[in-house]
Amino acid sequence: MEYWKQGYMDMMLVPMGIVCSVLYHGWLWHKVRSQPFQTIIGINSAARRQWALSIIKDNEKNNILAVQTLRNAIMGSTLMATTSILFCSGLAAIISSTYSVKKAVDDIVFGAHGELMMALKYVMILIIFLLAFLFYTLSIRLINQVNFLINIPVTFLDDVGVSPEMQEWYILDMMDRGFVLSTLGNRLFYTAVPLLLWIFGPLLVFLCSISMVFILYKLDIVPGEPTGKLRAVDVVGDEQIISCSNHVRVVVL
């Protein structure tokens, strides 16, 4: 009963904050699939595919541009992966150390702040940063492969029996998967920010989660109506290729 009196705010506010974030990203996933051109993710995906197609068609002139652009994307994921693993190292050092970090903040923390609860907080944050690091590294691997494949001459693939259409589909599919993994890593990184504030109490977790949802909504959704009418033009495997009147295409996975 005494533990409930100390930890009831943690048991109520922290799950509510996490549920708000999960519900928002579930709604965003549905929005990207149903109305991709009303989201920044859908528009960016369409622009990347158009860019990759233009590079493939005129590779002799744009091969250096392709390498530099993909290298910049890899550097961004590398920076975030390094930051995630640094957080993991710091949290692992805190968990394994004998120093009780909770004593310095006992007086300002609302909710439970016993040894078990503090260990639970650090372990949850550690797991999220580890997952973010995993997604970033997978993203780097895929984009690095695209860096090689996008510069393969079409004549070489014809000699080994691979059609240009198959080459384009494979490169675009791998590039999409790489950037989707990078986006998942970013979202996990954003989710860890409110949980870091859990060290100072569950109320900050809930308020930060709600604020994060509003901020991400402003960044993810395009204001107003899309400029072009969307129409499905073909289906490749499990992917639906969608185009609009301004000749921009996007893949709905």
Sequence and secondary structure as in RCSB ss.txt:
>XXXX:A:sequence
MEYWKQGYMDMMLVPMGIVCSVLYHGWLWHKVRSQPFQTIIGINSAARRQWALSIIKDNEKNNILAVQTLRNAIM
GSTLMATTSILFCSGLAAIISSTYSVKKAVDDIVFGAHGELMMALKYVMILIIFLLAFLFYTLSIRLINQVNFLI
NIPVTFLDDVGVSPEMQEWYILDMMDRGFVLSTLGNRLFYTAVPLLLWIFGPLLVFLCSISMVFILYKLDIVPGE
PTGKLRAVDVVGDEQIISCSNHVRVVVL
>XXXX:A:secstr
 HHHHHHHHHHHHHHHHHHHHHHHHHHHHHHHHH GGGBHHHHHHHHHHHHHHHHHHTHHHHHHHHHHHHHHHHH
HHHHHHHHHHHHHHHHHHHHHSSS GGGGGGGG  S  SHHHHHHHHHHHHHHHHHHHHHHHHHHHHHHHHHHHT
TS HHHHHHTT  HHHHHHHHHHHHHHHHHHHHHHHHHHHHHHHHHGGGG HHHHHHHHHHHHHHHHHHHB SS 
 SS EEEEEEETTEEEEEETTS EEEE 
